[in-house]
């Protein structure tokens, strides 16, 4: 069995298992899985799945949509799913049929006769109405075909140039492309920008040393080129964490916009330009100097607001871009050094606007610690289980698959028993679960990326204040909250009143119960639920009662915002949900006082502090003596070398001498402060 077939079988098994556990249909589980994967990869931000988007007569079909408010791109989804034992090839006729049905839906959705095509009580009608409402803002459309079947070798993707006056493209995600993304250990699919037809003059800062593939280039992008690139690639053009930063802080800089519209001749002088990285670039010598023809995996690490503002001015304001150009500093990095160097470049390039450590690094110590705890902490055995298991925290994309990549079939099966896929947690999962319980359902409803940016800021602030709060007790609380969250996701699908919008209903119901527990001066008894490993039926029944009330409010005919998904993003809706009835009378067995909960947290912080001290001592001992010598020289040069610091550095430089925990922490703070000077 080749790798692709093995991946297909694993994916189908996962979908069957998820559908059984969740009580849902396989199509929904597939869409949830793939769309979350693509959202994390930056293909789009928030997305909505439509469960009733199929015409009984087979004339049209529609599985969901996403609208990017930054580059005004509307993505419409349709799935081509197969669950046979082996993957069947996806041929051109399959794709053409799917595209035709999706385009037929699109034409109906933007018409003025929605009631002629859609049942007014359906989610499909509400989605179509929302699409019609935002249609004047839409600059381009993407018809996205999602399939767990590999594209046949000679098959091609059909073109679709125009949809009601909007440029339209077809984007196919077949099994091979999805597998490549998920198994590549990369956060996103690579992009290739080719402008060999009109090469850009450039200056190479210095010739690379022999065998060194790194390169630093200065060039100028005409604004039209930047508009074209951003129109094609959207926010994927932005380095992932800078993308989150832009989404969280705002989209368009008014100052940049005003310069473009009213003073275009001075734009180049006023603007700081763009800092970007790439995996590779093609630069050649011509008669007039050097030119750059191709860039592989272009990522903007500073200049997101400039990019978005230029695009917005060109598309929304119809501004003339002829006189606008942008200076670009491009660094081509060897792939093996890219993560480390991109982080440094992003930190220095973003000095004008603060970008938090959590925004910039997927290896923020919070994620590293959570990963470490998840690998060593065993979950108590449930009734009917033969062995203990882990909740696997995937700090970086592909870790779960990578951990199984080279195992024998027997060892792979054992790994999956110990680390079941139902207990896999990604960064965006953690952000969604924790922000729901921390009473931020309106933020969760804004989509995985925006919600993660908010969670990252919170974690960064908390980590700087006191990182010991992120300990084993925090992990047990996370798992407990995740277990309840996922149990509600499953239960809600079985309710006779359920008509869609599960993600919104779950986050709001969890948040409402959390709010009620808090104002009653109580908290969940994490240790009791953790030990029992059974979610009490009482809490799920109460959450379903709340979900029923939230559903009525979300679908109320007099709601202030027409589309329920958009309404759920409003803080005002959360204030309304707070007023809904929610009782905790039946939850006494799993609730404790806030004072008791604080005692448990205090004990856990103490243990984490001890562990942290031991880890600090170990890291100091593992650091080369030369590093401490260089650090001492830097302190002496800057006049910061106090007798106390010199004494501590002498301890670190002396072989066999163990610094105290306090000394080790001082040494690591110095190492972190001067890491860029130490070239670490």
C-alpha positions as CSV (number, residue, x, y, z in Angstrom):
1,X,0.0,0.0,0.0
2,X,1.5,3.3,-1.1
3,X,1.6,6.4,1.2
4,X,-1.3,8.1,-0.6
5,X,-3.6,5.0,-0.3
6,X,-2.6,4.6,3.3
7,X,-3.5,8.2,4.0
8,X,-6.9,7.7,2.2
9,X,-7.7,4.7,4.3
10,X,-6.6,6.5,7.5
11,X,-8.7,9.5,6.6
12,X,-11.8,7.4,5.8
13,X,-11.4,5.5,9.1
14,X,-11.2,8.8,10.9
15,X,-14.3,10.1,9.2
16,X,-16.3,7.0,10.1
17,X,-15.0,7.1,13.7
18,X,-15.8,10.8,14.0
19,X,-19.3,10.4,12.5
20,X,-20.0,7.5,14.9
21,X,-18.7,9.5,17.9
22,X,-20.3,12.7,16.9
23,X,-23.5,11.2,15.7
24,X,-23.2,13.2,12.4
25,X,-22.9,12.3,8.7
26,X,-19.6,11.6,7.1
27,X,-19.9,14.5,4.6
28,X,-20.2,17.0,7.6
29,X,-17.1,15.5,9.3
30,X,-15.1,15.6,6.1
31,X,-16.0,19.2,5.5
32,X,-15.2,20.1,9.1
33,X,-11.8,18.4,8.9
34,X,-10.7,19.7,5.6
35,X,-12.0,23.3,6.0
36,X,-10.3,23.6,9.4
37,X,-7.1,22.3,7.8
38,X,-7.3,24.8,5.0
39,X,-8.3,27.6,7.3
40,X,-5.2,26.9,9.5
41,X,-3.1,27.0,6.3
42,X,-4.4,30.5,5.5
43,X,-6.5,29.6,2.5
44,X,-9.4,31.6,4.1
45,X,-10.4,32.8,7.6
46,X,-13.8,32.0,9.0
47,X,-16.0,29.5,7.2
48,X,-19.6,28.3,7.4
49,X,-20.8,24.8,6.6
50,X,-24.3,24.4,5.1
51,X,-25.9,21.1,5.9
52,X,-28.9,21.4,3.7
53,X,-27.4,22.9,0.5
54,X,-28.5,20.2,-1.9
55,X,-31.3,20.5,-4.5
56,X,-33.6,17.5,-4.6
57,X,-33.6,17.6,-8.4
58,X,-29.8,17.7,-8.5
59,X,-29.6,21.0,-10.3
60,X,-27.4,22.7,-7.8
61,X,-25.4,21.9,-4.7
62,X,-23.5,24.0,-2.1
63,X,-21.6,22.9,1.1
64,X,-20.5,26.2,2.6
65,X,-18.8,29.5,2.1
66,X,-16.2,31.9,3.4
67,X,-15.8,35.7,2.7
68,X,-12.5,37.4,3.2
69,X,-13.2,41.0,4.3
70,X,-9.6,42.0,3.6
71,X,-9.3,41.0,-0.1
72,X,-13.1,40.8,-0.8
73,X,-12.9,37.2,-2.0
74,X,-15.9,35.0,-1.7
75,X,-15.1,31.2,-1.6
76,X,-17.9,28.8,-2.2
77,X,-17.4,25.1,-1.3
78,X,-18.6,21.8,-2.7
79,X,-17.4,18.3,-1.8
80,X,-16.9,15.2,-3.9
81,X,-16.6,12.4,-1.3
82,X,-16.0,8.7,-1.6
83,X,-15.8,6.1,1.2
84,X,-14.9,2.9,-0.7
85,X,-12.1,0.7,0.4
86,X,-9.6,2.2,-2.0
87,X,-9.5,5.7,-3.5
88,X,-11.2,6.1,-6.9
89,X,-9.6,8.5,-9.4
90,X,-11.2,11.9,-9.7
91,X,-11.8,12.6,-13.4
92,X,-12.6,15.8,-15.3
93,X,-16.3,14.9,-15.6
94,X,-16.6,14.7,-11.8
95,X,-15.1,18.1,-11.3
96,X,-17.1,19.7,-14.1
97,X,-20.3,18.3,-12.6
98,X,-19.4,19.7,-9.2
99,X,-18.5,23.1,-10.6
100,X,-21.7,23.3,-12.6
101,X,-23.8,22.6,-9.6
102,X,-21.9,25.1,-7.5
103,X,-22.1,27.8,-10.1
104,X,-25.8,27.1,-10.5
105,X,-26.3,27.7,-6.8
106,X,-24.2,30.9,-7.1
107,X,-26.4,32.3,-9.9
108,X,-29.5,31.6,-7.9
109,X,-28.0,33.1,-4.7
110,X,-27.3,36.5,-6.2
111,X,-30.6,36.7,-8.0
112,X,-33.6,38.7,-6.7
113,X,-35.8,35.6,-6.5
114,X,-34.4,33.6,-3.7
115,X,-37.8,32.3,-2.6
116,X,-38.2,30.7,-6.0
117,X,-35.2,28.4,-5.3
118,X,-34.7,28.0,-1.6
119,X,-36.9,27.0,1.3
120,X,-37.2,30.1,3.5
121,X,-36.7,28.2,6.7
122,X,-33.5,26.5,5.5
123,X,-29.9,27.4,6.3
124,X,-29.2,27.3,2.6
125,X,-31.7,30.2,2.2
126,X,-30.1,32.2,5.0
127,X,-26.6,31.6,3.4
128,X,-27.8,32.6,0.0
129,X,-29.4,35.7,1.4
130,X,-26.2,36.6,3.1
131,X,-24.2,36.1,-0.1
132,X,-26.7,38.3,-2.0
133,X,-26.3,41.0,0.7
134,X,-22.5,41.1,0.5
135,X,-22.4,40.6,-3.3
136,X,-21.8,44.4,-4.0
137,X,-18.6,44.1,-1.9
138,X,-17.3,41.0,-3.6
139,X,-14.4,41.6,-5.9
140,X,-13.7,38.0,-7.0
141,X,-15.1,34.5,-6.5
142,X,-13.4,31.2,-5.9
143,X,-15.3,27.9,-6.6
144,X,-13.5,25.4,-4.3
145,X,-13.9,21.7,-5.0
146,X,-13.0,19.5,-2.0
147,X,-12.4,15.8,-2.6
148,X,-10.8,12.8,-0.8
149,X,-10.2,11.2,-4.3
150,X,-6.9,11.8,-6.1
151,X,-7.0,13.6,-9.4
152,X,-6.5,11.3,-12.4
153,X,-3.2,11.9,-14.2
154,X,-4.6,13.2,-17.4
155,X,-7.5,15.1,-15.8
156,X,-7.6,18.9,-15.8
157,X,-9.3,21.5,-13.7
158,X,-12.0,23.4,-15.8
159,X,-11.8,27.1,-16.0
160,X,-14.6,29.4,-15.0
161,X,-13.8,33.0,-15.8
162,X,-16.8,35.1,-14.8
163,X,-19.7,34.9,-12.3
164,X,-22.2,37.7,-12.6
165,X,-19.5,40.2,-13.6
166,X,-16.9,39.0,-11.0
167,X,-13.6,37.3,-11.9
168,X,-14.0,33.6,-11.0
169,X,-11.5,30.8,-10.6
170,X,-11.8,27.1,-9.8
171,X,-9.6,25.7,-7.0
172,X,-9.4,21.9,-6.6
173,X,-8.2,20.3,-3.3
174,X,-7.9,16.6,-4.2
175,X,-6.5,13.8,-2.0
176,X,-3.0,14.3,-3.2
177,X,-2.9,18.0,-2.6
178,X,-4.5,17.7,0.9
179,X,-2.0,14.9,1.8
180,X,0.9,17.0,0.6
181,X,-0.2,19.9,2.8
182,X,-0.9,17.8,5.9
183,X,2.3,15.7,5.7
184,X,4.7,18.4,4.6
185,X,5.3,19.7,8.2
186,X,4.6,23.2,6.8
187,X,2.0,25.7,8.0
188,X,0.8,26.5,4.5
189,X,1.1,25.3,0.9
190,X,4.0,26.9,-1.0
191,X,3.3,29.7,-3.5
192,X,5.3,30.4,-6.6
193,X,5.3,34.0,-7.9
194,X,6.5,34.1,-11.5
195,X,7.0,37.4,-13.3
196,X,9.6,36.3,-15.9
197,X,7.6,38.2,-18.5
198,X,8.3,41.4,-16.7
199,X,11.4,40.9,-14.5
200,X,12.0,43.4,-11.7
201,X,15.3,45.3,-11.5
202,X,17.0,44.6,-8.2
203,X,20.1,45.0,-6.1
204,X,21.7,42.0,-4.5
205,X,23.2,43.2,-1.2
206,X,26.2,40.9,-1.4
207,X,27.1,37.7,-3.3
208,X,26.3,34.6,-1.3
209,X,29.3,32.6,0.0
210,X,30.1,29.4,-1.6
211,X,27.5,26.8,-0.8
212,X,25.3,29.4,0.9
213,X,21.8,29.6,-0.6
214,X,20.8,32.7,1.4
215,X,20.4,36.0,-0.5
216,X,19.3,39.5,0.4
217,X,17.7,41.6,-2.4
218,X,16.3,45.1,-2.7
219,X,13.7,45.7,-5.3
220,X,10.5,47.7,-6.0
221,X,7.1,46.2,-6.6
222,X,4.7,48.3,-8.8
223,X,1.4,48.6,-6.8
224,X,-0.4,46.9,-9.7
225,X,1.8,43.8,-9.1
226,X,1.0,43.8,-5.4
227,X,-2.7,44.1,-6.1
228,X,-2.5,41.2,-8.5
229,X,-0.6,39.0,-6.0
230,X,-2.9,39.8,-3.1
231,X,-6.0,39.3,-5.3
232,X,-4.7,35.9,-6.3
233,X,-3.2,34.7,-3.0
234,X,-5.1,36.7,-0.4
235,X,-3.9,36.7,3.2
236,X,-1.7,33.7,2.4
237,X,0.8,36.2,1.1
238,X,1.3,37.3,4.7
239,X,3.5,35.3,7.0
240,X,1.0,33.4,9.2
241,X,1.6,35.2,12.5
242,X,1.7,38.6,10.9
243,X,-1.6,37.7,9.2
244,X,-3.1,37.0,12.6
245,X,-1.7,40.3,13.8
246,X,-3.3,42.2,10.9
247,X,-6.7,40.5,11.4
248,X,-6.7,41.2,15.1
249,X,-5.6,44.8,15.0
250,X,-7.4,46.1,12.0
251,X,-7.4,45.9,8.2
252,X,-6.8,49.2,6.5
253,X,-4.6,52.0,7.5
254,X,-6.4,55.3,6.8
255,X,-3.1,57.2,6.5
256,X,-1.8,54.9,3.8
257,X,-5.2,55.0,2.0
258,X,-5.3,58.8,2.0
259,X,-1.7,59.0,0.6
260,X,-2.6,56.6,-2.2
261,X,-5.8,58.6,-3.2
262,X,-4.7,62.2,-2.6
263,X,-0.9,62.2,-2.8
264,X,0.3,59.2,-4.8
265,X,3.5,60.8,-6.0
266,X,4.8,60.9,-2.5
267,X,3.7,57.4,-1.5
268,X,7.2,55.8,-2.1
269,X,8.8,58.5,0.1
270,X,6.3,58.3,2.9
271,X,5.9,54.5,3.1
272,X,8.4,52.2,4.9
273,X,8.0,49.5,2.4
274,X,7.7,45.7,2.8
275,X,10.0,43.1,4.4
276,X,9.6,39.7,2.9
277,X,11.1,36.2,2.9
278,X,11.3,33.5,0.3
279,X,12.5,29.9,0.1
280,X,14.2,30.6,-3.3
281,X,14.5,33.3,-5.9
282,X,15.7,33.4,-9.5
283,X,18.0,36.4,-10.1
284,X,20.0,36.9,-13.3
285,X,22.3,39.4,-14.9
286,X,21.1,41.4,-17.9
287,X,22.6,44.3,-19.8
288,X,21.2,46.9,-17.4
289,X,22.0,45.1,-14.2
290,X,20.4,42.4,-12.2
291,X,16.7,41.3,-12.3
292,X,14.5,39.0,-10.3
293,X,12.2,36.7,-12.3
294,X,10.7,34.2,-9.8
295,X,10.1,33.9,-6.1
296,X,9.2,30.7,-4.3
297,X,7.1,30.7,-1.1
298,X,7.0,34.5,-0.9
299,X,5.9,35.6,2.6
300,X,5.5,39.2,3.8
301,X,6.7,39.5,7.4
302,X,6.3,43.2,7.7
303,X,4.0,45.4,5.6
304,X,0.7,43.6,6.0
305,X,-1.2,46.9,6.4
306,X,0.5,48.4,3.4
307,X,-0.4,45.4,1.3
308,X,-4.1,45.3,2.5
309,X,-4.5,49.1,2.2
310,X,-3.1,49.2,-1.4
311,X,-5.4,46.4,-2.4
312,X,-8.4,48.0,-0.7
313,X,-7.7,51.4,-2.4
314,X,-7.4,49.7,-5.8
315,X,-10.5,47.5,-5.5
316,X,-12.9,49.4,-3.3
317,X,-11.9,53.0,-4.0
318,X,-10.9,52.4,-7.6
319,X,-7.7,54.4,-7.0
320,X,-5.2,54.8,-9.8
321,X,-2.1,52.7,-9.0
322,X,0.0,53.9,-11.9
323,X,2.1,56.2,-9.8
324,X,2.4,53.9,-6.7
325,X,5.3,51.6,-6.1
326,X,6.6,49.9,-2.9
327,X,10.2,49.2,-1.9
328,X,10.7,45.6,-1.0
329,X,13.5,44.0,1.1
330,X,13.6,40.3,0.3
331,X,15.6,37.7,2.2
332,X,16.0,34.3,0.6
333,X,16.5,31.7,3.3
334,X,17.8,28.2,3.3
335,X,14.9,26.0,4.3
336,X,16.7,24.4,7.2
337,X,17.2,27.9,8.8
338,X,13.9,29.5,7.7
339,X,11.8,29.1,10.9
340,X,14.6,30.5,13.1
341,X,15.5,33.4,10.8
342,X,12.0,34.4,9.8
343,X,11.2,34.8,13.5
344,X,14.2,37.1,13.9
345,X,13.4,39.1,10.8
346,X,9.8,39.4,11.8
347,X,10.7,40.6,15.3
348,X,13.1,43.3,14.1
349,X,11.0,44.4,11.1
350,X,7.9,44.8,13.2
351,X,9.5,47.3,15.7
352,X,7.1,50.0,14.7
353,X,4.0,48.1,15.9
354,X,4.3,45.7,18.8
355,X,3.8,42.1,17.7
356,X,3.7,39.7,20.6
357,X,5.9,36.6,21.0
358,X,2.7,34.5,20.7
359,X,1.9,36.2,17.4
360,X,5.3,35.6,16.0
361,X,6.3,32.1,17.1
362,X,4.6,28.7,17.0
363,X,7.4,27.6,19.3
364,X,6.3,30.1,22.0
365,X,7.2,28.4,25.3
366,X,3.5,28.0,26.1
367,X,3.1,25.7,23.2
368,X,6.4,23.9,24.0
369,X,5.3,23.3,27.6
370,X,1.8,22.2,26.6
371,X,3.3,19.7,24.1
372,X,5.7,18.3,26.7
373,X,3.0,17.9,29.3
374,X,0.6,16.2,26.8
375,X,3.3,13.6,25.9
376,X,4.0,12.5,29.5
377,X,0.6,12.8,31.3
378,X,-1.5,9.7,31.1
379,X,-5.3,9.9,31.1
380,X,-7.0,7.7,33.7
381,X,-8.4,4.5,32.2
382,X,-12.1,4.8,31.3
383,X,-14.5,1.9,31.8
384,X,-14.1,-0.6,29.0
385,X,-10.6,0.6,28.1
386,X,-7.6,-1.8,28.1
387,X,-4.9,0.8,28.6
388,X,-4.2,4.4,29.4
389,X,-4.1,7.1,26.7
390,X,-2.7,10.6,26.0
391,X,-4.4,13.7,24.7
392,X,-1.9,14.6,21.9
393,X,-1.2,18.3,21.6
394,X,-0.1,19.1,18.1
395,X,2.1,22.2,18.5
396,X,3.1,22.3,14.8
397,X,1.3,21.1,11.8
398,X,1.8,17.4,10.9
399,X,3.2,16.3,14.2
400,X,0.5,13.6,14.7
401,X,1.1,12.1,11.2
402,X,4.8,12.6,11.5
403,X,5.0,10.6,14.7
404,X,3.5,7.6,12.8
405,X,5.3,8.0,9.5
406,X,8.0,5.4,10.0
407,X,6.3,2.9,12.3
408,X,5.6,-0.7,11.5
409,X,1.8,-1.4,11.1
410,X,1.8,-3.0,14.5
411,X,3.5,-0.1,16.2
412,X,1.4,2.4,14.3
413,X,-1.8,0.7,15.6
414,X,-0.4,0.8,19.1
415,X,0.4,4.5,18.7
416,X,-3.2,5.2,17.6
417,X,-4.5,3.3,20.6
418,X,-2.4,5.3,23.0
419,X,-3.0,8.6,21.1
420,X,-6.5,8.2,19.6
421,X,-7.3,10.8,17.0
422,X,-10.4,11.8,19.0
423,X,-8.0,13.1,21.6
424,X,-5.9,15.2,19.2
425,X,-5.7,18.9,20.1
426,X,-4.4,21.6,17.7
427,X,-3.5,25.1,18.6
428,X,-6.8,26.4,17.2
429,X,-8.7,23.7,19.1
430,X,-7.2,24.9,22.3
431,X,-8.0,28.5,21.5
432,X,-11.6,27.7,20.7
433,X,-12.2,25.6,23.8
434,X,-10.5,27.9,26.3
435,X,-12.1,31.1,24.9
436,X,-15.5,29.4,25.1
437,X,-15.0,28.5,28.7
438,X,-13.5,31.9,29.4
439,X,-16.7,33.5,28.2
440,X,-15.7,34.9,24.8
441,X,-18.1,33.1,22.4
442,X,-18.4,36.1,20.1
443,X,-14.7,36.0,19.5
444,X,-14.7,32.2,18.9
445,X,-17.5,32.8,16.4
446,X,-15.2,35.1,14.3
447,X,-13.3,32.1,13.1
448,X,-10.2,30.0,14.0
449,X,-7.5,32.5,13.0
450,X,-9.0,35.6,14.6
451,X,-9.9,33.7,17.7
452,X,-6.4,32.3,17.9
453,X,-4.9,35.8,17.7
454,X,-7.0,36.9,20.7
455,X,-6.1,33.8,22.6
456,X,-2.4,34.2,21.8
457,X,-2.4,37.8,23.2
458,X,-4.0,36.5,26.4
459,X,-1.5,33.7,26.8
460,X,1.4,36.0,26.1
461,X,0.3,38.5,28.8
462,X,-0.3,35.7,31.3
463,X,3.0,34.0,30.5
464,X,5.0,37.2,31.1
465,X,3.1,37.8,34.4
466,X,3.6,34.2,35.7
467,X,4.2,31.2,33.5
468,X,3.9,28.7,36.3
469,X,0.1,28.9,35.9
470,X,0.5,26.8,32.8
471,X,1.1,23.5,34.5
472,X,-0.3,20.0,34.8
473,X,-3.4,21.3,36.5
474,X,-4.0,23.7,33.5
475,X,-3.6,20.7,31.2
476,X,-6.1,18.7,33.1
477,X,-8.5,21.6,33.1
478,X,-8.0,21.9,29.3
479,X,-8.7,18.2,28.7
480,X,-11.8,18.4,31.0
481,X,-13.1,21.4,29.1
482,X,-12.3,19.8,25.8
483,X,-14.2,16.6,26.8
484,X,-17.3,18.5,27.7
485,X,-17.0,20.7,24.6
486,X,-16.8,17.6,22.3
487,X,-19.6,15.7,24.1
488,X,-21.9,18.7,23.5
489,X,-20.9,18.8,19.9
490,X,-22.0,15.2,19.5
491,X,-25.2,15.5,21.6
492,X,-26.5,18.7,19.9
493,X,-26.7,16.9,16.5
494,X,-29.2,14.4,18.0
495,X,-31.7,17.1,19.1
496,X,-34.9,17.3,17.0
497,X,-34.8,21.1,17.0
498,X,-31.2,21.3,15.6
499,X,-31.1,23.0,12.2
500,X,-27.4,24.0,11.9
501,X,-25.0,26.5,13.3
502,X,-23.5,23.9,15.6
503,X,-20.2,25.8,16.2
504,X,-22.1,28.9,17.4
505,X,-24.5,27.0,19.6
506,X,-21.7,25.0,21.3
507,X,-19.5,28.0,22.1
508,X,-22.4,30.1,23.4
509,X,-23.9,27.3,25.5
510,X,-20.5,26.6,27.1
511,X,-19.9,30.3,27.7
512,X,-23.3,30.8,29.2
513,X,-22.9,27.9,31.7
514,X,-19.3,29.1,32.5
515,X,-20.7,32.6,33.2
516,X,-23.4,31.2,35.5
517,X,-20.9,29.0,37.4
518,X,-18.6,32.0,37.9
519,X,-21.3,34.4,39.2
520,X,-22.4,31.7,41.6
521,X,-18.9,31.7,43.1
522,X,-18.1,28.2,41.9
523,X,-15.9,26.3,39.4
524,X,-15.8,22.9,37.8
525,X,-14.2,20.2,39.9
526,X,-11.5,19.5,37.4
527,X,-9.9,16.7,39.5
528,X,-13.1,14.8,40.0
529,X,-14.0,14.8,36.3
530,X,-10.4,14.0,35.4
531,X,-10.3,11.0,37.7
532,X,-13.7,9.7,36.6
533,X,-13.1,10.3,32.8
534,X,-16.9,10.3,32.4
535,X,-18.8,13.5,31.5
536,X,-21.9,13.6,33.8
537,X,-25.2,13.5,31.9
538,X,-26.4,16.3,34.1
539,X,-24.0,18.9,32.6
540,X,-24.8,17.8,29.0
541,X,-28.5,18.0,29.7
542,X,-28.2,21.5,31.1
543,X,-26.0,22.6,28.2
544,X,-28.6,21.3,25.7
545,X,-31.3,23.3,27.5
546,X,-29.2,26.4,27.1
547,X,-28.4,25.5,23.5
548,X,-32.1,25.2,22.7
549,X,-32.6,28.8,24.0
550,X,-29.6,30.1,22.2
551,X,-30.9,28.5,19.0
552,X,-34.2,30.3,19.4
553,X,-32.4,33.6,19.9
554,X,-30.0,33.0,17.0
555,X,-32.8,32.2,14.6
556,X,-35.4,34.6,15.9
557,X,-37.2,36.3,13.0
558,X,-36.7,39.7,14.5
559,X,-32.9,39.3,15.0
560,X,-31.0,42.5,14.4
561,X,-28.6,40.8,11.9
562,X,-30.0,38.7,9.1
563,X,-27.3,36.0,8.9
564,X,-27.1,33.9,12.2
565,X,-23.3,33.4,11.7
566,X,-22.7,37.1,11.5
567,X,-25.0,37.8,14.5
568,X,-23.0,35.4,16.6
569,X,-19.9,37.5,16.1
570,X,-21.5,40.5,17.8
571,X,-20.7,41.2,21.5
572,X,-24.3,42.5,21.8
573,X,-25.5,38.9,21.1
574,X,-23.4,37.6,23.9
575,X,-25.0,40.2,26.2
576,X,-28.4,38.9,25.2
577,X,-27.4,35.2,25.8
578,X,-26.3,36.1,29.3
579,X,-29.9,36.9,30.1
580,X,-31.1,33.4,29.2
581,X,-32.1,31.1,32.0
582,X,-29.3,28.7,33.1
583,X,-29.5,26.7,36.3
584,X,-26.7,24.8,38.1
585,X,-28.8,23.1,40.8
586,X,-28.1,19.6,39.4
587,X,-24.4,20.2,39.0
588,X,-23.4,20.2,42.7
589,X,-21.4,16.9,42.3
590,X,-19.0,18.4,39.8
591,X,-18.8,22.0,41.2
592,X,-16.5,23.3,44.0
593,X,-16.0,26.7,45.5
594,X,-13.6,29.2,43.8
595,X,-11.5,29.1,47.0
596,X,-11.0,25.3,46.7
597,X,-10.1,25.7,43.0
598,X,-7.5,28.3,43.8
599,X,-5.9,25.9,46.3
600,X,-5.5,23.3,43.6
601,X,-4.0,25.9,41.2
602,X,-1.7,27.2,43.9
603,X,-0.3,23.7,44.6
604,X,0.1,23.1,40.8
605,X,2.0,26.4,40.4
606,X,4.3,25.4,43.2
607,X,5.1,22.1,41.5
608,X,5.6,23.9,38.2
609,X,8.0,26.3,39.8
610,X,10.1,23.4,41.1
611,X,10.0,21.8,37.7
612,X,10.9,25.1,36.1
613,X,13.9,25.6,38.4
614,X,15.2,22.1,37.6
615,X,14.7,22.7,33.9
616,X,16.5,26.1,34.2
617,X,19.5,24.4,35.9
618,X,19.6,21.7,33.2
619,X,19.5,24.3,30.4
620,X,22.4,26.3,32.0
621,X,24.5,23.1,32.3
622,X,23.7,22.2,28.7
623,X,24.8,25.7,27.4
624,X,28.4,26.0,26.1
625,X,30.9,27.8,28.3
626,X,31.7,30.0,25.3
627,X,28.2,31.5,25.3
628,X,28.6,32.6,28.9
629,X,32.0,34.1,28.1
630,X,30.5,36.0,25.1
631,X,27.7,37.2,27.3
632,X,30.1,38.5,29.9
633,X,32.0,40.4,27.3
634,X,28.8,42.0,26.0
635,X,27.8,43.1,29.6
636,X,31.3,44.5,30.2
637,X,31.1,46.4,26.8
638,X,27.7,47.9,27.7
639,X,28.6,48.7,31.3
640,X,26.0,46.3,32.6
641,X,28.5,43.9,34.3
642,X,27.7,44.2,38.0
643,X,29.8,42.2,40.5
644,X,26.8,40.0,41.2
645,X,26.2,39.2,37.5
646,X,29.9,38.5,36.9
647,X,29.9,36.1,39.9
648,X,26.9,34.2,38.5
649,X,28.5,34.0,35.1
650,X,31.6,32.6,36.7
651,X,29.5,29.8,38.2
652,X,28.1,29.0,34.8
653,X,31.6,29.0,33.2
654,X,33.0,26.6,35.9
655,X,32.7,22.9,34.8
656,X,30.9,20.8,37.3
657,X,29.5,23.7,39.3
658,X,25.7,23.7,39.7
659,X,24.0,27.2,39.8
660,X,21.1,27.6,42.2
661,X,17.6,27.8,40.8
662,X,17.7,31.6,41.3
663,X,21.0,31.9,39.6
664,X,19.9,29.7,36.7
665,X,16.8,31.9,36.2
666,X,19.0,35.0,36.1
667,X,21.3,33.4,33.6
668,X,18.5,32.4,31.3
669,X,16.9,35.8,31.4
670,X,20.3,37.3,30.3
671,X,20.6,34.7,27.6
672,X,17.1,35.6,26.3
673,X,17.7,39.3,26.5
674,X,20.9,39.2,24.5
675,X,20.1,36.2,22.3
676,X,20.3,38.2,19.1
677,X,23.8,39.5,20.0
678,X,24.8,35.9,20.9
679,X,23.5,34.7,17.5
680,X,21.4,31.9,19.2
